[in-house]
Structures are given as C-alpha cells and as structure tokens.
Amino acid sequence: MNVHDWLMNLPFSDPESTCKVIEVSFNHGSRKDFFRNNTLQFFEKGDYVSVEGVSGFDVGEVSLTGELVRLQLKKKNVDEYNPDMKKVLRRSNDKDLELFDHHKSREQEALIRTRAIARQLNLQMKLIEVEIQADGKKATFFYTAEDRVDFRELIKILAGEFKVKVEMRQIGIRQEAGKVGGIGSCGRELCCSTWLTDFKSVTTTAARYQNLSINQTKLSGQCGRLKCCLNYELDTYLDALQHFPDNADVLHTTRGSATLIKKDIFRNLMWYVLPETTKQYPLTIQRVKEIQRLNYRGEKVDELQHVELVSNKVTEVEHAFVDVVGQVSLRSLEKTSKRTKEKEREQQQQARRDREKQQQQPERKNERPQPERKNERQNRPQFQPKKPRPGKK
C-alpha cells in the first residue's frame, strides 16, 4: 500500500487539470482515506494536515498526491467529484499536533481497559486496536470475532468511561495481521501490511495444483490461515496443466499398475511408481497418452519407456589445503602442540614424585645430639704447656 509518486516532479502544462484529491494515512498507515483539497496550499508527502472528522477534526499524514491519486481512486471505485467527500481544513499547526499527541498517548491505556471490560462481560471478541480522533471526540475500536457479538452494554460503559463517541468496527483475521505487521517466511514484510487490500479465499486445492505437500504448519501464515501467496502463481500452473492428460492417475502394464505421484510442469514430465518398487519413472506427455490409448483397447505395455534424466549441474571440486603462509603447515603445528602437551605431562609427573618423596621422609624435630666418635676425639689438638723464656728460672 506504499506508493511512490514518480510523477511528482514532472511539470504540467495545465495546472488546473491536476487532481484536487489527496490520500491521507492515519495511525502509521493502518487506515487511509481520500480528502478534497480546496485550499490554495500545495501539500507534499509527509506533511501533517487537519481534515474533517466526526463532529470535529482529525490529523493525518499525506501519503499520496498528484496524478497517482486518480489511479488509486479508480482502483478503489471512488468518484473523484463526489460532493460528499470530506475536505482538508488546513495544514496542522502546533495546537493541533499537541492535541493529536495527547490523545494518541491514551490509546494503549484505552485498549487494555476495554479488553478487561469485555472479559468481565463474557464477550467472545478480541480487541485489536483503538484509534482516537485527534480532537478526542470519537474513538474507533477494531475487533475480531467468530460470531455476532452483542456489544450494546459495552458501548454504554465505554462512552461513560472515556467520554467519547464509540464506534465498533469488526475486521477479519487477515486484516488483523495487516494491522499488527511482521515478517513472513520469505523474509519480506507481510503483503497484507504493505500492498495487499483485496483478500481472496485460499484453499488447499491451490497447493495441490502446485504439487505442494499439504503441511498446515508450512502453508499457514501469521494470521493462522492459508498464505495469500498460494494464489499468486496458481493461474500459471492451471494454464500449464491444460496440456497434461486427464484420468492418467493409473497406467496398466504387464508388471502391474503404475501410479502417478507428481507432475513436473517445467519439464512436461509425469512421474509414476510401479508396485513392489520405490523407483520413480518419469514419462513424457506423449508417452502417457500413447499408453492410455493402448489401455482403452485392453492392451498392456511391457515397458514404460521412461526418460533418462541427466543432471546438468556442475560438480563442485573440493579444493585441497593450500599453504598460504609458506612456512607454517598444519603438521608442524600439530607437532608443536604434541611437544607442549608432553612437556606439561612430564612436569606434572615430576611434581607428583617430589610430593611423594616429601611425604615419605621422617620428621626430625626432637632428635638428641649424637655423641662424638672416637676418631674425632683423637684428632683433637692436645694441651701443651708454655716453654720458659731464656734468662729466667
């Protein structure tokens, strides 16, 4: 739903012939509407404008102007010259934006409170979003429900609590996913929140025509329903399947009945399986029609004459290890790592032996001094008297 105005910068010879209607988005693109610009001002994409609302005014963001608005009007079957179309009042001033921000901050609190009230009244409905008008005179409550809901009592309570005019609007589950937004399994933003507005019914027949496995988990989107993209390529598959023969589910051969398992519309092949074997036989459309004609006559074919498929895919060569550095190799790194591990192991063993030796040695704290040996006593120097000096008696 995001449109780029590629005609915006192109000059026109007749300015009066330009489209006087602009497209305005509300609540970050959750809702869009058309308004007539009777003012003399020119608005660009991204400008905030004040437009006519319910008993007041509302503030929105300009999303599209110029000639592309006419294409959008034609797409949605809206008359450009409808006199009942609401008008643009003015460019939003500071006071309008202040009121707009104030009432927008109340939306989350109002949503939580409304869910609590609906739970107390035992209403089988799910509140999705609350949108309060910029002047605070009206509030729109979006909800989903399986059946009809009697919310007359709920409206009275909400009008008395929030002091606004209440409007209840029921939406589908797919529209709910578009309002919430998210990323699909394809990796892109959801189609319902970007450009898809016309929700068509999706059935499992579309998946069968495209030879997809009926897996509810893979075929379901974030809304819990079948993905809308299943219908995108359905017409292409239906056109291609027109060339395939009908009632060709079983072919009778001398080896048994061959059963159809799938159709390949890109190669125009039909794959069959014979009983008591798991091998798949691809047959051309002409061969299948020929076997059908023989079966109508009551004849059975001896061989299916399947097509030998040759893969054109180039086998990837596994590259060997290339020594980029030139000196360092994986083997040398492995050797050095082994050496370091052996050294660490030897150091641990040596430390363990030292601890065991220390534990085996006896403690010698209170030992007495041993007596001297005989040889040590003999080797001691003996006392000798001093010699008298000469001249003395």
C-alpha positions in Angstrom: 0.0 0.0 0.0 3.1 2.2 -0.1 3.0 4.1 -3.5 5.9 6.2 -4.8 4.7 9.3 -6.6 7.0 9.2 -9.6 5.1 12.0 -11.3 5.6 14.5 -8.5 8.4 16.4 -10.1 7.1 16.5 -13.7 5.7 19.8 -14.9 2.2 20.0 -16.3 1.0 22.4 -19.0 -2.4 22.9 -17.3 -2.1 23.1 -13.5 -5.9 23.3 -13.2 -6.2 19.8 -14.6 -4.2 18.2 -11.7 -6.0 16.1 -9.2 -7.5 18.1 -6.3 -7.8 15.0 -4.1 -5.0 13.8 -1.8 -4.6 10.5 0.1 -4.1 10.7 3.9 -3.0 7.9 6.1 -3.9 7.6 9.8 -2.2 5.6 12.6 1.0 4.9 10.8 -0.7 3.7 7.6 -3.2 1.4 9.4 -6.0 3.3 7.7 -6.1 5.5 4.6 -8.8 7.8 3.1 -9.2 10.4 0.4 -9.9 14.1 1.0 -10.5 17.0 -1.3 -8.0 19.8 -1.2 -10.0 23.1 -1.7 -7.3 25.2 -0.2 -4.7 27.1 -2.2 -1.9 25.3 -0.4 0.2 22.5 -2.0 0.9 19.5 0.2 3.7 17.1 -0.2 4.1 13.5 1.0 4.9 13.5 4.8 3.0 16.7 5.6 0.6 16.7 8.5 -2.9 18.1 7.7 -6.1 18.7 9.6 -9.1 17.1 7.9 -12.8 16.9 8.6 -13.8 14.3 11.2 -16.8 13.3 13.2 -18.1 16.4 14.9 -14.6 17.8 14.8 -11.3 17.4 13.0 -8.6 14.8 12.7 -4.9 14.9 11.9 -3.3 12.6 9.3 -0.2 12.3 7.2 -0.2 12.9 3.5 0.7 9.7 1.7 0.0 10.4 -1.9 -0.7 13.5 -4.1 -0.9 14.3 -7.8 -1.9 12.1 -10.7 -1.3 8.8 -9.0 -4.3 9.6 -6.7 -6.6 9.2 -9.7 -5.3 5.7 -10.2 -5.9 4.8 -6.6 -9.4 6.3 -6.8 -10.1 4.2 -9.9 -8.7 1.1 -8.2 -11.0 1.5 -5.2 -14.0 2.7 -7.1 -14.2 6.1 -5.6 -15.7 9.1 -7.5 -13.2 12.0 -7.8 -16.0 14.5 -8.0 -18.2 13.1 -5.2 -19.7 16.1 -3.3 -19.9 14.1 -0.1 -16.1 13.6 0.1 -14.6 15.2 3.2 -12.3 18.2 2.8 -8.9 19.3 4.0 -9.2 22.1 6.6 -5.7 23.4 6.9 -2.1 22.4 7.5 -1.7 21.2 11.0 -0.5 23.8 13.5 1.3 23.4 16.8 -2.0 23.2 18.8 -3.4 20.5 16.5 -0.3 18.4 16.8 -0.3 18.9 20.6 -3.9 17.6 20.9 -3.0 14.8 18.5 -0.1 13.6 20.6 -2.1 13.9 23.8 -5.0 11.7 22.6 -2.7 9.2 20.8 -1.0 8.5 24.2 -4.3 7.4 25.6 -4.9 4.6 23.0 -2.8 1.9 24.7 -4.4 2.5 28.1 -7.9 2.5 26.5 -7.1 -0.8 24.7 -6.1 -2.5 27.9 -9.1 -1.2 29.8 -11.5 -2.2 27.0 -10.2 -5.8 27.0 -10.7 -6.0 30.7 -14.3 -4.8 30.4 -15.0 -7.2 27.5 -13.7 -10.1 29.7 -16.0 -9.1 32.5 -19.0 -9.1 30.2 -18.0 -12.5 28.8 -18.0 -11.2 25.2 -16.4 -13.6 22.7 -14.4 -11.0 20.9 -10.7 -9.9 20.6 -9.8 -6.2 20.7 -7.1 -5.4 18.2 -6.6 -1.6 18.1 -8.1 1.6 19.4 -7.9 4.8 17.3 -8.9 8.0 18.9 -9.6 11.1 16.8 -7.2 14.0 17.1 -9.7 16.2 19.0 -10.7 13.4 21.3 -14.4 13.3 20.4 -14.5 9.9 18.8 -12.9 6.5 19.3 -12.9 3.6 16.9 -12.5 0.1 18.4 -11.3 -2.6 15.9 -12.1 -6.2 16.9 -12.3 -9.7 15.5 -14.9 -12.4 16.4 -16.1 -15.7 15.1 -19.8 -14.9 15.5 -22.0 -11.9 16.0 -21.4 -10.0 19.3 -24.0 -8.1 21.3 -21.8 -5.2 22.5 -24.6 -2.7 23.3 -23.7 -2.8 27.0 -20.0 -2.5 26.2 -20.7 0.7 24.2 -22.5 2.3 27.1 -19.7 1.5 29.5 -17.0 2.8 27.1 -18.9 6.0 26.3 -19.4 6.8 30.0 -15.8 6.0 30.9 -13.8 7.6 28.1 -16.4 10.4 27.3 -16.2 9.9 23.6 -18.4 8.7 20.7 -17.7 5.0 20.4 -17.6 3.1 17.0 -17.2 -0.7 16.9 -15.7 -2.0 13.7 -15.3 -5.7 13.0 -12.4 -6.8 10.8 -11.1 -10.1 9.5 -8.2 -12.2 10.8 -6.1 -11.3 7.7 -6.8 -7.6 8.3 -5.7 -8.1 11.8 -2.3 -9.5 10.7 -2.0 -6.5 8.4 -2.5 -4.1 11.3 -0.1 -5.9 13.6 2.5 -6.4 10.8 5.5 -8.6 10.8 8.0 -10.6 8.6 6.9 -13.5 6.6 8.7 -16.8 5.9 10.0 -15.4 2.7 12.0 -12.8 4.6 9.9 -9.8 3.4 7.3 -7.7 5.2 3.8 -9.1 5.1 1.8 -8.5 1.9 -1.3 -7.6 3.9 0.5 -4.8 5.7 2.3 -3.3 2.6 0.2 -3.6 -0.6 -2.5 -6.3 -0.5 -6.0 -5.0 0.1 -8.2 -7.5 -1.7 -8.3 -10.7 0.3 -9.4 -13.7 -1.7 -10.3 -17.1 -0.3 -7.4 -19.6 -0.3 -8.0 -23.4 -0.3 -5.8 -26.4 -0.2 -6.7 -27.1 -3.8 -4.3 -24.3 -4.8 -1.5 -26.2 -3.0 -2.4 -29.5 -4.7 -2.3 -27.9 -8.2 1.2 -26.7 -7.4 2.4 -30.1 -6.1 3.0 -28.7 -2.6 2.9 -31.0 0.4 -0.2 -30.4 2.5 1.6 -29.3 5.6 -0.6 -27.0 7.6 2.4 -25.5 9.5 4.3 -24.5 6.3 1.2 -23.4 4.4 -0.2 -21.2 7.1 0.7 -17.5 7.6 1.0 -15.5 10.8 -2.8 -15.0 10.8 -3.4 -18.8 11.1 -5.0 -19.0 7.7 -3.5 -20.3 4.4 -1.0 -17.9 2.9 -2.3 -15.5 0.4 0.8 -16.1 -1.9 -0.6 -19.5 -2.7 -2.9 -17.8 -5.2 -0.1 -15.7 -6.9 1.2 -18.5 -9.3 -2.0 -20.6 -9.4 -3.1 -19.2 -12.8 0.3 -20.1 -14.3 0.1 -23.7 -13.0 -3.5 -24.1 -14.3 -2.5 -22.9 -17.8 0.4 -25.3 -17.8 -1.7 -28.2 -16.6 -4.1 -27.9 -19.5 -1.6 -29.8 -21.7 -1.4 -32.7 -19.3 -3.8 -35.6 -20.0 -6.8 -36.2 -17.7 -7.6 -39.5 -15.9 -3.9 -40.6 -16.1 -3.6 -41.5 -12.4 -3.1 -45.2 -13.2 -1.4 -46.9 -16.2 -1.7 -50.6 -16.7 1.5 -52.6 -17.6 2.4 -56.3 -17.6 4.4 -55.6 -14.3 1.4 -54.1 -12.6 -0.4 -50.8 -12.4 1.8 -47.7 -12.4 0.6 -44.9 -10.1 1.0 -41.2 -10.7 2.8 -39.4 -7.9 3.6 -36.0 -9.3 3.6 -33.7 -12.4 6.5 -31.6 -13.4 5.1 -28.7 -15.4 8.6 -27.2 -16.1 9.9 -30.3 -17.9 6.4 -31.6 -19.1 7.0 -34.9 -17.3 4.8 -37.2 -15.3 6.3 -39.4 -12.6 5.0 -42.9 -11.9 5.8 -45.7 -9.5 5.4 -49.4 -10.1 4.2 -51.8 -7.4 6.8 -53.6 -5.2 9.4 -51.0 -6.0 10.3 -47.5 -4.9 11.9 -46.4 -8.2 10.3 -43.4 -9.9 9.8 -43.4 -13.7 9.5 -40.0 -15.5 7.3 -40.2 -18.6 6.7 -37.6 -21.3 3.2 -36.4 -22.0 3.2 -38.1 -25.4 4.2 -41.5 -23.9 1.4 -41.2 -21.3 -1.2 -40.5 -24.0 0.0 -43.5 -26.0 -0.2 -45.8 -23.1 -3.7 -44.5 -22.3 -4.8 -45.3 -25.9 -3.4 -48.9 -25.6 -5.2 -49.3 -22.2 -8.5 -48.3 -23.7 -8.1 -51.1 -26.2 -7.5 -53.5 -23.4 -3.7 -53.9 -24.1 -1.0 -53.6 -21.6 2.5 -52.3 -22.3 5.6 -54.2 -21.4 7.8 -51.2 -20.5 7.0 -47.7 -19.6 10.0 -46.3 -21.7 10.8 -43.7 -19.1 13.1 -40.7 -19.8 16.7 -40.9 -18.6 17.4 -37.6 -16.8 20.9 -36.3 -16.9 21.9 -33.7 -14.4 23.5 -30.7 -15.9 24.7 -29.5 -12.6 28.4 -28.9 -12.5 30.1 -31.0 -9.7 32.0 -28.8 -7.3 35.6 -29.7 -6.9 36.8 -29.8 -3.3 40.0 -27.8 -3.1 42.9 -29.3 -1.2 44.7 -27.4 1.6 46.9 -24.6 0.3 49.8 -23.3 2.3 49.2 -19.6 2.2 51.9 -18.6 4.6 54.6 -20.7 3.1 56.4 -21.7 6.3 53.7 -22.8 8.7 51.9 -26.1 8.0 49.3 -28.0 9.9 51.7 -30.8 10.6 54.3 -28.6 12.2 51.5 -27.0 14.3 50.4 -30.5 15.4 53.9 -31.5 16.3 54.5 -28.4 18.4 51.2 -28.9 20.2 52.1 -32.5 20.9 55.5 -31.5 22.3 54.0 -28.9 24.6 51.5 -31.4 25.9 54.3 -34.0 26.6 56.3 -31.3 28.5 53.3 -30.4 30.6 52.7 -34.1 31.3 56.3 -34.7 32.4 56.3 -31.6 34.6 53.1 -32.8 36.3 54.6 -36.3 36.9 57.8 -34.8 38.3 55.8 -32.6 40.7 53.9 -35.6 41.8 57.1 -37.6 42.6 58.5 -34.7 44.6 55.4 -34.5 46.7 55.5 -38.3 47.4 59.2 -38.1 48.5 58.4 -35.3 50.9 55.7 -37.3 52.5 58.0 -40.4 52.9 60.8 -38.6 54.8 60.6 -39.0 58.7 60.2 -35.9 60.8 63.3 -34.9 62.8 62.1 -32.2 65.0 63.0 -33.6 68.6 66.2 -35.6 67.8 69.1 -35.6 70.5 72.7 -34.7 69.5 74.7 -37.9 69.0 78.0 -38.5 71.0 81.2 -37.8 69.3 83.1 -40.6 67.8 86.4 -42.0 69.0 88.4 -40.9 65.9 87.1 -37.4 66.2 88.3 -37.3 69.8 91.8 -38.5 68.9 92.1 -35.9 66.2 91.6 -33.1 68.6 94.7 -30.9 69.4 96.1 -31.7 72.9 97.1 -29.1 75.5 100.8 -28.3 75.7 102.5 -26.1 78.5 104.2 -23.0 77.5 108.1 -23.0 77.3 110.0 -20.7 79.8 111.8 -17.7 78.4 115.6 -17.7 78.5 117.2 -15.9 81.4 114.5 -16.8 83.9 114.4 -19.5 86.4 
